[in-house]
Amino acid sequence: MGKFKISLISYLNSRPFLYGLEKSPDKGEMELILDYPSQTAAKMVSGQVNIGLVPVGSLSDLGEYQIVSDYCIGADGPVRSVVLAGELPMEQLDTILLDYQSRSTVLLIRVLAHFFWKKEFDWQPTSANYETESIRGKTGGVVIGDRVFRIENRYRFIYDLSAEWHKYTGLPFVFAVWASRETQDEGFLQKFNKALTLGISGISEVENTEKSNFPGVDLNEYFTRNISYSFDDRKKEGMALFLELVRKLPALPE
């Protein structure tokens, strides 16, 4: 049998998973692939990977799927690296640029706007470098991942979207879960989850490795207070509510 192909999100928040998988004594059974969130689900659908860290908003694309781990990318309050940025307060914005790298975050801000903020926006797609070139005046932008660390002091108004979700629902938000479209060998899944556990227990080593890449960022706070990796019952409740609200969203105008 060939190697198990595993797609990880190529952001700082998934580095502990990457660390554990790379340090695993069973690494030889795995091929690790780093992708943007939007690419992970696409590769799952096309059969290019066996297991992926799939954005929750893209799970519906998979058809039949199984969640294969008790770990996730989640937050129980502010996540720091998923934001709405703008020069003006949200109430004065009329256009929102949507991050092309993540469908889940696009759906999250639409859920927040429709059900909780009770505000309508003109939603616009984006391309590379929009986060530094196109957010101005009454146009705000959703920015996710490591780019947030570079722009969070650039704009006067930064709204943490996970904190906004928690404020209105009292629940954690789940950004991505480990999923597969096919039944995987139970023996391999045990090795896979043991590797993820190794990564979470090695966060201090990840901090030392990454600190030069993220000057000025408190990596310990980010990994241990902003990101929450356990896919527990409260996160499952939060994910279920989010997916229910997504199904109730009105369609975007053509």
C-alpha positions, 0 to 999 in steps of 0.5 A, spaced: 500 500 500 502 507 498 503 512 503 497 515 506 496 522 503 495 528 508 493 535 507 494 540 512 492 547 512 499 551 511 498 556 517 501 557 523 495 555 527 496 548 524 504 547 525 503 543 532 499 538 527 505 538 522 510 538 528 507 531 531 506 528 524 513 530 522 516 527 528 512 521 528 515 514 528 510 512 523 512 518 518 514 513 513 507 511 512 505 518 510 505 524 505 504 531 508 501 536 503 501 543 505 495 547 502 490 553 503 484 551 506 480 552 500 485 547 497 484 542 502 477 540 500 478 540 493 483 535 493 479 531 498 473 531 493 478 529 487 481 524 491 488 527 491 489 526 499 486 521 504 485 525 510 485 533 510 484 538 515 478 540 512 474 547 513 468 546 516 464 550 511 467 546 506 464 539 509 458 539 505 462 539 498 465 532 501 458 528 500 459 522 505 465 523 510 467 521 517 471 525 522 477 521 524 480 525 530 478 528 536 483 534 534 481 540 530 482 548 529 478 551 534 477 557 538 473 559 545 473 566 544 478 571 540 482 567 535 486 573 533 488 570 526 481 571 523 478 578 522 474 583 519 479 589 518 477 596 516 479 604 516 472 605 519 467 602 524 463 596 522 457 600 522 460 605 517 462 599 512 458 598 506 462 593 502 466 587 505 472 584 501 472 576 502 478 572 503 479 567 497 483 562 501 477 560 506 470 559 505 469 557 512 470 564 514 466 567 508 460 563 511 462 565 518 462 573 516 455 572 512 452 568 518 454 574 523 452 579 518 445 576 517 443 573 524 447 577 529 449 584 526 443 585 522 447 589 517 447 588 509 454 589 505 456 588 498 460 582 498 466 582 493 471 577 491 478 578 492 485 576 489 492 576 492 495 582 496 488 585 497 489 586 504 494 591 503 491 594 497 484 594 497 481 595 504 480 603 505 474 608 506 467 604 507 470 598 504 473 593 509 476 586 508 476 579 511 483 577 513 485 570 515 491 566 517 498 569 518 497 575 514 493 578 520 499 578 524 502 583 518 496 587 518 493 587 525 496 594 526 495 597 520 488 598 520 484 602 526 478 597 526 479 590 527 474 585 529 475 578 531 470 574 528 471 568 533 470 573 538 464 576 535 461 568 534 462 567 541 459 574 544 452 572 540 452 564 541 456 563 547 459 557 544 466 556 541 467 556 533 470 550 529 474 552 523 477 546 521 476 538 522 480 532 520 476 528 515 476 523 510 471 521 505 473 513 505 473 509 511 481 509 513 484 503 516 483 503 524 490 501 525 493 507 521 488 512 525 491 510 531 498 512 529 495 518 526 492 521 532 498 519 536 502 523 532 497 529 533 497 528 540 505 528 540 504 535 536 500 538 541 504 536 547 510 539 543 507 546 542 514 549 546 518 546 541 514 549 535 514 556 538 522 556 538 522 554 531 517 559 529 519 565 533 523 568 528 518 568 523 513 571 527 517 577 531 512 581 536 507 575 536 506 571 543 506 564 540 505 561 547 498 565 547 496 564 540 497 556 541 494 555 548 489 561 549 487 563 542 487 556 538 483 551 542 485 544 539 480 539 542 474 537 538 470 537 545 462 537 546 462 544 546 465 545 539 461 540 536 455 544 539 458 550 536 459 547 529 452 544 529 449 551 530 454 554 525 452 549 519 444 550 521 445 557 520 449 556 514 443 552 511 438 558 513 442 563 509 439 567 503 443 566 497 447 571 494 445 575 489 447 573 482 
